[in-house]
Amino acid sequence: MSEFYKIWKIFDPRSVFVVQGVFLFTLAAMIHLVLLSNENTNWFTLAFAGN
């Protein structure tokens, strides 16, 4: 574990952070779309249902 810093000699930190950001944004968008596609978890229809 003490030599874990050597990973940055293989990968460019800027590229890793950009790829990580794109991955996390895509993951968040997919989770939101899956939740919105289900009628039990769609917060738009639940908020304006009038119940």
N, C-alpha and C positions, 0 to 999 in steps of 0.2 A: 504494500500500500504506500510505502514511502517513496516509491519510484513512479507513482502514477502521473507525475508531471510530464513524463516523457511522451505521453499520448499527444501533447501539443506540438511535439516535434514531427509527428506524422500528419496531424490534421491542423489546418489553419483555423484559429479560434474564431475569426470573423465569419468564415464559411459555416462553421458548426453552429454559431448563434443564428445566422440567417436561416439555415435549414431547420433548426429547432423552432424558430418563430413561425415559419411557414407551416411546419407540421402541426404545431399547437393550434394555429388559427384554423387550419383545415379540420382538425379533430373537433374543435369547438363548434364550427359551422355544421359539421355532420351530426353532432349530438343534438344541436338545436333543431335541425331539419327532421331528425327522427322523432323528437318529442313533439314537434308541431304536426307531424303527419298522423299521430295517434289522437283519436278523439278524446281519450281519457286524460291525456297530458297536454293538450293544446291549450295554452294559457290565454289565448285570444278568445276562444269560444267560452272558456270557463269564466273569464272576467266579464264578458258582456252577455251572459246567459240570462241575467235578470233574477237569479235565485238569491 
